[in-house]
Amino acid sequence: MGRRPVQDKKTPSEYPQIAFRLSKGDKDRISDGIEEVQNLLNKRRKDGEPFVNKNDVFKWAIEEGLKSLRRAK
């Protein structure tokens, strides 16, 4: 079972992109963490719910991290 089919699928060029530079070690560590969270969320999802992809986890992590940093300030 995978994601539901998208009726009006967008092309990659229709999505804005964000980029920044990391060391290889940081990239590997962050990628491993994102994949771990993705797997945990997909194991907990209910039947019929869409799968969580890495982009979903990355966006959520940045949003939650920014909230946390704002509160700490």
C-alpha positions as CSV (number, residue, x, y, z in Angstrom):
1,M,0.0,0.0,0.0
2,G,1.5,3.4,-1.0
3,R,0.4,7.0,-1.2
4,R,-2.9,7.8,-2.8
5,P,-2.7,8.8,-6.5
6,V,-2.5,12.5,-7.0
7,Q,-4.9,13.8,-9.6
8,D,-3.1,17.0,-10.6
9,K,0.5,16.0,-10.0
10,K,2.9,18.9,-10.0
11,T,6.3,18.8,-11.6
12,P,9.5,19.3,-9.5
13,S,10.0,22.7,-11.1
14,E,6.7,23.9,-9.6
15,Y,8.1,23.6,-6.0
16,P,10.5,26.2,-4.6
17,Q,13.7,24.7,-3.4
18,I,15.9,25.5,-0.4
19,A,19.6,24.6,-0.2
20,F,22.4,24.9,2.2
21,R,25.8,23.4,2.6
22,L,26.8,20.8,5.2
23,S,29.8,18.7,5.9
24,K,29.5,15.1,4.8
25,G,29.3,13.9,8.4
26,D,26.5,16.3,9.2
27,K,24.6,15.4,6.1
28,D,24.9,11.7,6.9
29,R,23.9,12.2,10.5
30,I,20.8,14.3,9.6
31,S,19.8,12.0,6.8
32,D,20.0,9.0,9.1
33,G,17.9,10.8,11.7
34,I,15.3,11.8,9.1
35,E,15.0,8.3,7.8
36,E,14.7,6.9,11.4
37,V,11.8,9.3,12.2
38,Q,10.2,8.5,8.8
39,N,10.3,4.8,9.5
40,L,8.8,5.2,13.0
41,L,6.0,7.4,11.7
42,N,5.2,5.0,8.9
43,K,5.1,2.1,11.3
44,R,2.5,4.0,13.5
45,R,0.3,5.2,10.7
46,K,-3.2,3.8,10.5
47,D,-4.5,1.9,7.5
48,G,-5.7,4.2,4.8
49,E,-3.4,7.1,5.9
50,P,-0.8,8.3,3.5
51,F,2.8,7.3,4.1
52,V,5.2,10.0,5.5
53,N,8.0,10.9,3.1
54,K,11.5,12.3,4.0
55,N,10.5,15.8,2.8
56,D,7.5,15.8,5.3
57,V,9.9,14.9,8.2
58,F,12.5,17.4,7.1
59,K,9.9,20.2,6.9
60,W,8.3,19.3,10.2
61,A,11.7,19.1,12.0
62,I,12.7,22.6,10.8
63,E,9.3,24.1,11.8
64,E,9.5,22.4,15.3
65,G,13.1,23.4,15.7
66,L,12.4,27.0,14.9
67,K,9.5,27.1,17.4
68,S,11.8,25.6,20.0
69,L,14.6,28.2,19.3
70,R,12.1,31.1,19.4
71,R,10.9,29.9,22.9
72,A,14.5,29.6,24.1
73,K,15.3,33.2,23.1
